[in-house]
Amino acid sequence: MTKIEWQDDLDTGIEVIDNQHRRMVAMANAVCEAQRTGDQATIAEVLEELLDYTLSHFTFEEALMEDAGYAFVDAHKRVHQVYADRIEAYRGRFRAGEDIAEELRMMLIGWLFQHIRNDDWAYVDSVKRNILKLTGDTAEGGWLPTMLRRFFAGKG
């Protein structure tokens, strides 16, 4: 039961996405540790957090792809849905008393690395270009000044 080590080729260069992916790796490592100690309560907690967090991550990632006009966003969403359904199935099996820790850990390792290195890397250029375009628009009425006013108007 070896923990997952973050590898540099998993970095997309989109810091917020990379941080979310690192958190998912940390959850996989928590499953590994809980499996090692036989801590079923931690496995239950990680399953709940994993399902909630991955759904939030997927929603955020999909919004970035949509905003960037990424051509394969619908296919990417389907891949996300299949993954979420798998986690939901593991949760159901766990709640039914089945020991799913090893299978869950192996699925997380394989899926995270494959998904980041292939599916996620496919959208990186589109999303990065869009982020640069949005944040580089500093003219009055542009995206960045509008968002700064929206979130920080009247502060400070």
JOTAZI-V767640 format. One record per pair of residues at least 12 apart in sequence whose ideal C-beta (glycine too) atoms are under 7 Angstrom apart, sorted by the first residue. I is the first residue (numbers start at 1). J is the second residue. D is the distance in whole Angstrom. If there is no record, write none. Layout:
I,J,D + I,J,D
//
This chain:
1,32,5 + 1,35,6 + 1,36,5 + 3,29,5 + 3,32,5 + 4,25,5 + 4,28,5 + 4,29,6 + 4,109,6 + 6,22,6 + 6,25,6 + 9,117,7 + 10,116,5 + 10,117,7 + 12,120,6 + 12,121,7 + 12,124,5 + 13,124,7 + 13,128,7 + 14,124,7 + 14,127,6 + 14,128,6 + 17,61,6 + 20,57,5 + 21,116,6 + 23,53,7 + 24,53,7 + 24,54,7 + 24,112,6 + 25,112,6 + 27,46,5 + 27,49,6 + 27,50,5 + 28,105,6 + 28,108,4 + 28,109,6 + 28,112,7 + 30,42,7 + 30,46,5 + 31,43,6 + 31,46,5 + 31,101,6 + 31,104,6 + 31,105,5 + 31,108,7 + 32,105,6 + 34,46,7 + 34,101,7 + 35,101,4 + 35,102,6 + 35,105,6 + 43,94,7 + 43,101,6 + 44,94,7 + 47,90,6 + 47,91,5 + 47,94,6 + 50,87,6 + 51,87,5 + 51,88,6 + 51,91,6 + 54,83,7 + 54,84,6 + 54,87,7 + 55,84,6 + 58,80,4 + 58,84,7 + 62,76,7 + 62,77,6 + 62,80,7 + 64,127,5 + 65,123,5 + 65,127,6 + 67,130,6 + 68,126,4 + 68,127,5 + 68,129,7 + 68,130,4 + 69,126,7 + 70,123,5 + 70,126,5 + 70,127,7 + 72,122,7 + 76,119,6 + 76,123,7 + 79,119,6 + 83,111,6 + 86,107,7 + 90,104,5
//
